[in-house]
Amino acid sequence: MSFHATLDALSRARGPLLVSIYLPLHVGEAGRREDPLRLRALLDEARDHALEEGHDVRAIARVLAPGERLLKEDSVWQGGGRGLALFLGVEPFRMHRGQDPYEPFAIAKTRFALRPLLRSCDGEGRWFVLAFSRNAARLVDCQADHAREIPLGVDLAAFGGLAERAPLSVHSGGQASRYHGQADDANASKAELIRALRAVDEAVSRVTAQDDAPLFVAAVGFEARAYRELSRHPGLQEAILEGSPDGVDARRLRDATEAFAVEVFRAKQRDAIRRVLAQPRRANYETGAILAAAHAGRVATLLVREEPPLWGRFDPVAVSTVVRSHRAPADDDLLDLAVALVLSTGGEVHAVDSDALPGNSPMAALLRF
């Protein structure tokens, strides 16, 4: 499941007791020693929150049991990433590794706390690389911590006359990379090439189910350009890795496109900020009003500053909001509540830097109506 699909599923999850735990991870031996102790403390904190909410001790123990088991699993503390998020109370429980460390955090509610994951949306999303050559068509499913080939089931041997390809060469060039290759297209049959590319495109669309995650193409230049002209994949990007990808493994293809993918994700955030600021009549910056609109499904886009929790309570029946400077028993992080409400109603949410929004409001919303 892609990260965005996981986030969507988590945003819709509801239950009598759902526990969210975030902790930073150390590298090497220090992590194996210290990180289980951090998790132990956060599990205890989550237990205290659940008791405050009035839950039975046995019910709390059942929900926390998967986290307790992780304390003794060495593989958890050697699995990479700088942050670990656990979501307990659903079967099976979910775990996410972030590339940046999380602030230690634990809470027990009837929904999951998702605000710390928002940076992952804008920098650690999912993307695809289509590697097409004379010998094979491969699709690589890429995320921040892995690259996995997905079979396309296209037999390119059925398409004759495809030319020999020059190998893919990668040259460092600033923050991103440039890719160069050559190919003698004189011997390639254009009709056969188009037939092959259409077959590949149909397979890609079938496998990705028209997922709009970014799709990059690694191929000889003229083939990549031909594919871009005929493909209608919603995530297809202009950036091309030129040259034959034969012999280039999935991890290297992931690494070669990562900078381009991150830029695509961050461009979505910049566009969201521009849309909110450009429409002051539909924008709202007041916490209570945003929560009420989010509960009613009226928020199209939510921008949340990366700040400490905003503790308080929101009453959807009375449509009232209480904000406190410090957490009281049974309080909620109102910023996280807004995130969960907007995500669960199909809205767009981004974590933004503190200077991205005018004034002192911790969040801004663009209303649908």
C-alpha positions as CSV (number, residue, x, y, z in Angstrom):
1,M,0.0,0.0,0.0
2,S,1.3,3.5,-0.9
3,F,2.1,6.0,1.8
4,H,-0.8,8.2,0.8
5,A,-3.2,5.2,0.8
6,T,-2.0,4.3,4.2
7,L,-2.5,7.9,5.4
8,D,-6.0,7.9,4.0
9,A,-6.8,4.6,5.8
10,L,-5.5,5.9,9.0
11,S,-7.5,9.1,8.7
12,R,-10.7,7.2,8.4
13,A,-10.0,4.7,11.2
14,R,-12.3,5.1,14.3
15,G,-12.5,3.0,17.4
16,P,-13.1,3.1,21.1
17,L,-9.3,3.2,21.7
18,L,-6.7,4.1,19.1
19,V,-3.2,4.8,20.2
20,S,-0.6,6.9,18.2
21,I,3.1,6.8,19.2
22,Y,6.0,8.7,17.6
23,L,9.6,8.5,18.5
24,P,13.0,9.5,17.0
25,L,15.4,6.7,16.2
26,H,19.2,6.7,16.9
27,V,21.7,5.2,14.5
28,G,23.8,2.1,15.4
29,E,24.4,0.6,18.8
30,A,23.0,3.7,20.6
31,G,19.6,3.0,18.9
32,R,19.5,-0.6,20.0
33,R,20.2,0.5,23.6
34,E,18.1,3.7,23.9
35,D,15.2,3.5,21.5
36,P,13.4,0.6,23.3
37,L,13.6,2.6,26.5
38,R,12.0,5.6,24.7
39,L,9.3,3.3,23.4
40,R,8.7,1.9,26.9
41,A,8.2,5.5,28.2
42,L,5.8,6.4,25.4
43,L,3.8,3.2,25.9
44,D,3.5,4.1,29.6
45,E,2.4,7.7,28.6
46,A,-0.2,6.3,26.2
47,R,-1.5,4.0,29.0
48,D,-1.9,7.0,31.3
49,H,-3.8,8.9,28.6
50,A,-6.1,5.9,28.0
51,L,-6.8,5.7,31.7
52,E,-7.7,9.4,31.8
53,E,-10.2,8.7,29.0
54,G,-11.9,6.1,31.2
55,H,-10.8,2.9,29.4
56,D,-10.6,-0.5,31.1
57,V,-7.1,-1.7,32.1
58,R,-7.5,-5.0,30.2
59,A,-8.7,-3.2,27.0
60,I,-5.7,-0.9,27.2
61,A,-3.3,-3.9,27.6
62,R,-4.8,-5.5,24.5
63,V,-4.3,-2.4,22.4
64,L,-0.8,-1.8,23.6
65,A,0.3,-5.4,23.3
66,P,1.8,-5.1,19.7
67,G,3.9,-2.2,20.9
68,E,5.1,-4.2,23.9
69,R,6.2,-7.0,21.7
70,L,8.2,-4.7,19.5
71,L,10.4,-3.9,22.5
72,K,12.1,-7.3,22.2
73,E,12.4,-7.4,18.4
74,D,15.9,-6.4,17.3
75,S,14.9,-6.0,13.7
76,V,12.7,-3.0,14.6
77,W,15.8,-1.1,15.9
78,Q,17.9,-1.9,12.8
79,G,15.4,-1.3,10.1
80,G,16.5,2.2,9.0
81,G,14.9,5.6,9.1
82,R,15.2,8.3,11.6
83,G,11.7,8.2,13.1
84,L,9.2,5.5,13.9
85,A,5.4,5.9,14.1
86,L,3.1,3.2,15.6
87,F,-0.7,3.1,15.2
88,L,-2.3,0.6,17.7
89,G,-5.9,-0.4,18.1
90,V,-6.6,-1.7,14.6
91,E,-5.8,-5.2,13.1
92,P,-3.1,-5.4,11.9
93,F,-1.4,-2.6,13.7
94,R,0.5,-0.2,11.4
95,M,4.1,1.0,11.6
96,H,5.8,3.8,9.5
97,R,9.4,4.7,9.3
98,G,10.2,8.4,8.6
99,Q,13.4,9.7,7.1
100,D,13.4,12.5,9.6
101,P,13.2,12.1,13.4
102,Y,9.8,12.7,15.1
103,E,9.4,14.6,18.3
104,P,8.5,12.0,21.0
105,F,4.7,11.9,21.3
106,A,2.0,9.5,22.5
107,I,-1.8,9.9,22.7
108,A,-4.9,7.7,23.1
109,K,-8.1,8.8,21.4
110,T,-10.9,7.4,19.2
111,R,-8.8,8.4,16.1
112,F,-5.2,8.4,15.2
113,A,-2.9,11.4,15.5
114,L,-1.5,12.1,12.0
115,R,0.0,15.6,12.1
116,P,3.6,14.4,12.5
117,L,3.2,12.4,9.2
118,L,2.4,15.5,7.1
119,R,6.1,16.2,6.2
120,S,6.2,12.7,4.8
121,C,3.4,13.6,2.5
122,D,5.5,16.5,1.0
123,G,8.8,14.8,0.9
124,E,8.5,11.0,1.2
125,G,5.7,10.2,-1.1
126,R,5.4,7.4,-3.6
127,W,6.6,7.6,-7.3
128,F,7.2,5.3,-10.2
129,V,10.0,4.8,-12.7
130,L,9.2,3.1,-16.0
131,A,12.5,1.7,-17.4
132,F,12.0,0.8,-21.1
133,S,14.6,-0.7,-23.4
134,R,15.1,-3.2,-26.2
135,N,15.2,-6.0,-23.7
136,A,12.6,-5.3,-21.2
137,A,10.0,-2.9,-19.7
138,R,10.2,-2.6,-16.0
139,L,8.1,-0.6,-13.5
140,V,9.8,0.4,-10.2
141,D,7.6,1.4,-7.2
142,C,9.7,3.9,-5.3
143,Q,9.4,5.4,-1.8
144,A,11.8,7.0,0.6
145,D,13.0,3.7,2.1
146,H,12.6,1.2,-0.7
147,A,12.4,0.4,-4.4
148,R,10.4,-2.6,-5.7
149,E,10.0,-3.9,-9.2
150,I,6.4,-4.6,-10.3
151,P,6.0,-7.1,-13.2
152,L,4.3,-5.6,-16.2
153,G,3.8,-8.8,-18.2
154,V,4.8,-7.3,-21.5
155,D,6.9,-9.5,-23.8
156,L,9.0,-7.1,-25.9
157,A,10.3,-10.0,-28.0
158,A,6.9,-9.8,-29.8
159,F,7.9,-6.4,-31.2
160,G,10.6,-6.7,-33.8
161,G,13.1,-4.2,-35.1
162,L,13.8,-2.4,-31.8
163,A,17.3,-0.9,-32.0
164,E,20.3,-1.5,-29.8
165,R,20.5,0.9,-27.0
166,A,23.3,2.9,-25.5
167,P,23.8,2.4,-21.7
168,L,22.3,4.8,-19.2
169,S,24.9,7.2,-17.8
170,V,24.5,9.3,-14.8
171,H,26.4,12.5,-14.2
172,S,26.1,14.7,-11.1
173,G,24.9,18.2,-11.8
174,G,24.0,20.4,-8.9
175,Q,21.1,19.4,-6.7
176,A,19.6,17.1,-9.2
177,S,21.3,14.9,-11.9
178,R,21.5,15.0,-15.6
179,Y,21.2,11.9,-17.8
180,H,22.6,11.4,-21.2
181,G,22.4,8.6,-23.7
182,Q,22.6,8.0,-27.5
183,A,20.7,5.7,-29.7
184,D,20.7,4.8,-33.4
185,D,17.0,5.0,-34.2
186,A,17.5,4.5,-37.9
187,N,17.1,0.7,-37.5
188,A,14.0,0.9,-35.3
189,S,10.6,0.5,-36.9
190,K,8.4,3.4,-35.8
191,A,5.3,1.4,-36.1
192,E,6.7,-1.4,-34.0
193,L,8.0,1.1,-31.4
194,I,4.6,2.7,-31.1
195,R,2.9,-0.7,-30.7
196,A,5.4,-1.6,-28.0
197,L,5.0,1.6,-26.2
198,R,1.2,1.4,-26.3
199,A,1.3,-2.1,-24.8
200,V,3.7,-0.9,-22.1
201,D,1.4,2.1,-21.3
202,E,-1.7,-0.1,-21.0
203,A,0.2,-2.4,-18.6
204,V,1.4,0.6,-16.5
205,S,-2.1,2.0,-16.3
206,R,-3.5,-1.4,-15.3
207,V,-0.8,-2.0,-12.7
208,T,-1.0,1.5,-11.1
209,A,-4.8,1.7,-11.5
210,Q,-4.3,5.3,-12.8
211,D,-2.6,6.3,-9.6
212,D,-1.6,9.9,-10.0
213,A,1.8,9.4,-8.2
214,P,4.6,10.9,-10.2
215,L,5.8,8.7,-13.1
216,F,9.3,9.1,-14.6
217,V,10.6,7.4,-17.7
218,A,14.1,5.9,-18.1
219,A,14.7,5.2,-21.8
220,V,16.6,6.2,-24.9
221,G,15.6,9.8,-25.6
222,F,13.5,9.4,-28.7
223,E,11.6,6.5,-27.1
224,A,11.0,8.4,-23.9
225,R,9.6,11.4,-25.9
226,A,7.4,9.0,-28.0
227,Y,6.0,7.5,-24.8
228,R,5.3,10.9,-23.3
229,E,3.4,11.9,-26.4
230,L,1.1,8.8,-26.4
231,S,0.7,8.2,-22.7
232,R,-2.3,9.6,-20.7
233,H,-1.0,8.5,-17.3
234,P,-2.0,11.3,-14.9
235,G,1.3,11.3,-13.1
236,L,3.6,11.4,-16.1
237,Q,6.5,13.9,-15.6
238,E,8.6,15.8,-18.1
239,A,11.9,14.8,-16.5
240,I,13.5,11.9,-18.4
241,L,16.4,9.6,-17.7
242,E,18.0,9.3,-21.1
243,G,19.8,6.1,-22.2
244,S,19.2,2.4,-21.9
245,P,18.3,1.3,-18.3
246,D,19.5,-2.3,-19.0
247,G,21.6,-3.5,-16.1
248,V,20.5,-0.6,-13.9
249,D,18.9,-2.0,-10.7
250,A,15.7,-0.7,-9.1
251,R,17.5,1.0,-6.2
252,R,19.7,3.0,-8.6
253,L,16.6,4.1,-10.6
254,R,15.0,5.2,-7.4
255,D,18.0,7.2,-6.3
256,A,18.3,8.8,-9.8
257,T,14.8,10.1,-9.6
258,E,14.4,11.0,-5.9
259,A,15.4,14.7,-6.2
260,F,12.8,15.1,-9.0
261,A,10.1,13.3,-7.1
262,V,10.7,15.4,-3.9
263,E,10.4,18.6,-6.0
264,V,7.1,17.4,-7.4
265,F,5.8,16.8,-3.9
266,R,7.0,20.1,-2.6
267,A,5.5,22.0,-5.6
268,K,2.1,20.7,-4.5
269,Q,2.6,22.3,-1.1
270,R,3.8,25.6,-2.6
271,D,0.7,25.6,-4.9
272,A,-1.6,25.0,-1.9
273,I,-0.1,27.9,0.0
274,R,-0.6,30.2,-3.1
275,R,-4.2,29.1,-3.5
276,V,-5.1,29.8,0.1
277,L,-3.4,33.2,0.2
278,A,-4.9,34.2,-3.2
279,Q,-8.5,33.7,-2.1
280,P,-9.0,35.7,1.1
281,R,-12.8,35.5,0.9
282,R,-12.8,31.7,1.0
283,A,-9.8,31.5,3.5
284,N,-10.2,31.2,7.3
285,Y,-7.5,31.5,9.9
286,E,-9.6,31.1,13.2
287,T,-9.2,27.8,15.0
288,G,-12.8,27.3,16.1
289,A,-14.2,28.3,12.7
290,I,-11.8,26.0,10.9
291,L,-12.8,23.0,13.2
292,A,-16.5,23.6,12.7
293,A,-16.0,23.8,8.9
294,A,-13.8,20.7,8.9
295,H,-16.4,18.8,10.9
296,A,-19.0,19.8,8.3
297,G,-16.7,18.7,5.4
298,R,-16.4,22.2,4.1
299,V,-12.5,22.5,4.1
300,A,-10.9,21.9,0.7
301,T,-7.3,22.7,1.8
302,L,-5.8,22.9,5.2
303,L,-2.3,24.4,6.0
304,V,-1.0,23.6,9.5
305,R,2.1,25.2,11.0
306,E,4.7,22.9,12.5
307,E,4.1,23.9,16.1
308,P,3.7,22.1,19.5
309,P,0.2,20.7,20.1
310,L,-2.6,23.2,20.5
311,W,-4.5,21.6,23.5
312,G,-8.2,22.1,24.0
313,R,-11.6,20.6,23.2
314,F,-14.0,20.9,20.3
315,D,-17.7,20.2,20.8
316,P,-19.3,19.4,17.4
317,V,-22.8,19.5,18.9
318,A,-22.5,22.9,20.5
319,V,-20.0,24.0,17.8
320,S,-17.8,25.4,20.4
321,T,-14.0,25.4,20.9
322,V,-11.9,25.8,24.1
323,V,-8.2,26.4,23.7
324,R,-5.8,26.0,26.6
325,S,-2.1,26.8,27.1
326,H,-1.4,23.4,28.7
327,R,-3.0,20.0,28.3
328,A,-5.8,19.0,30.7
329,P,-7.1,15.5,31.1
330,A,-9.0,14.3,27.9
331,D,-7.8,17.3,25.9
332,D,-7.0,16.9,22.2
333,D,-4.4,18.5,20.0
334,L,-6.8,20.7,18.0
335,L,-4.4,21.1,15.1
336,D,-4.3,17.3,14.8
337,L,-8.0,17.1,15.1
338,A,-8.4,19.5,12.2
339,V,-6.0,17.4,10.1
340,A,-7.9,14.2,10.8
341,L,-11.3,15.8,10.0
342,V,-10.1,17.3,6.7
343,L,-8.3,14.1,5.5
344,S,-11.3,12.0,6.4
345,T,-13.5,14.2,4.2
346,G,-11.2,14.1,1.2
347,G,-9.5,17.4,1.8
348,E,-5.9,18.3,1.1
349,V,-3.5,18.9,4.1
350,H,0.0,20.3,4.3
351,A,2.5,21.0,7.1
352,V,4.1,24.4,6.4
353,D,6.9,26.5,7.9
354,S,6.0,29.0,10.6
355,D,6.5,32.0,8.2
356,A,4.3,30.6,5.5
357,L,1.0,32.0,7.0
358,P,0.2,35.6,7.8
359,G,-0.5,36.6,11.4
360,N,-0.3,34.3,14.5
361,S,-2.9,31.7,13.5
362,P,-1.5,28.1,13.7
363,M,-3.5,27.0,10.7
364,A,-5.4,28.3,7.6
365,A,-8.2,26.7,5.6
366,L,-9.6,27.2,2.1
367,L,-13.3,26.5,2.2
368,R,-15.2,24.6,-0.4
369,F,-18.2,26.8,0.0
